[in-house]
Amino acid sequence: MDLKTIALLERTFKFGIRILKFLNTLPDNYIYRIPKSQLGRSAPSVGANYEEAQGAVSKRDFNNKIGVCYKESRECVYWSKVLKELYPEEKYSKDFKEIIQESTELRSILSSIRKSGTENN
């Protein structure tokens, strides 16, 4: 495994953990549970699926798993933005800005990996 892969494995892992910890700090509200739950599922899934991709049995399997990572990262961007609108309090703005930025960066990285994987087939 190369250093970029190891770094991305660590980054996606930390991203999922950070999201789960942050979601735990948000006030609970019945309606807000849906987007919190969606983000709480999609964020750790980025790392889990990237980890799965490392054990892919074929190039096609790898590309499929990277595709799932990419889709989950897109979902993270979306649900982060939804939650930012639902929790406009100043005390959360820095966290949401960083989370949306990290989600967007991961989406770009995974898009690039996905694109290069499909071009090499």
ChimeraX attribute file (.defattr): number of C-alpha atoms within 10 A of each C-alpha:
attribute: neighborCount
match mode: 1-to-1
recipient: residues
	/A:1	6
	/A:2	6
	/A:3	8
	/A:4	9
	/A:5	13
	/A:6	12
	/A:7	11
	/A:8	17
	/A:9	19
	/A:10	13
	/A:11	15
	/A:12	25
	/A:13	19
	/A:14	15
	/A:15	19
	/A:16	21
	/A:17	16
	/A:18	16
	/A:19	22
	/A:20	18
	/A:21	11
	/A:22	15
	/A:23	17
	/A:24	12
	/A:25	9
	/A:26	13
	/A:27	9
	/A:28	11
	/A:29	9
	/A:30	6
	/A:31	9
	/A:32	15
	/A:33	15
	/A:34	13
	/A:35	17
	/A:36	21
	/A:37	13
	/A:38	15
	/A:39	26
	/A:40	22
	/A:41	17
	/A:42	22
	/A:43	29
	/A:44	23
	/A:45	21
	/A:46	31
	/A:47	24
	/A:48	17
	/A:49	22
	/A:50	24
	/A:51	21
	/A:52	15
	/A:53	21
	/A:54	16
	/A:55	12
	/A:56	15
	/A:57	9
	/A:58	10
	/A:59	14
	/A:60	13
	/A:61	15
	/A:62	20
	/A:63	20
	/A:64	18
	/A:65	23
	/A:66	25
	/A:67	22
	/A:68	19
	/A:69	30
	/A:70	24
	/A:71	17
	/A:72	24
	/A:73	29
	/A:74	21
	/A:75	20
	/A:76	29
	/A:77	22
	/A:78	18
	/A:79	21
	/A:80	23
	/A:81	17
	/A:82	15
	/A:83	20
	/A:84	18
	/A:85	12
	/A:86	12
	/A:87	16
	/A:88	11
	/A:89	9
	/A:90	8
	/A:91	9
	/A:92	15
	/A:93	14
	/A:94	10
	/A:95	15
	/A:96	20
	/A:97	14
	/A:98	11
	/A:99	21
	/A:100	19
	/A:101	14
	/A:102	18
	/A:103	24
	/A:104	17
	/A:105	14
	/A:106	24
	/A:107	22
	/A:108	15
	/A:109	15
	/A:110	23
	/A:111	19
	/A:112	12
	/A:113	16
	/A:114	20
	/A:115	14
	/A:116	12
	/A:117	17
	/A:118	13
	/A:119	8
	/A:120	7
	/A:121	8
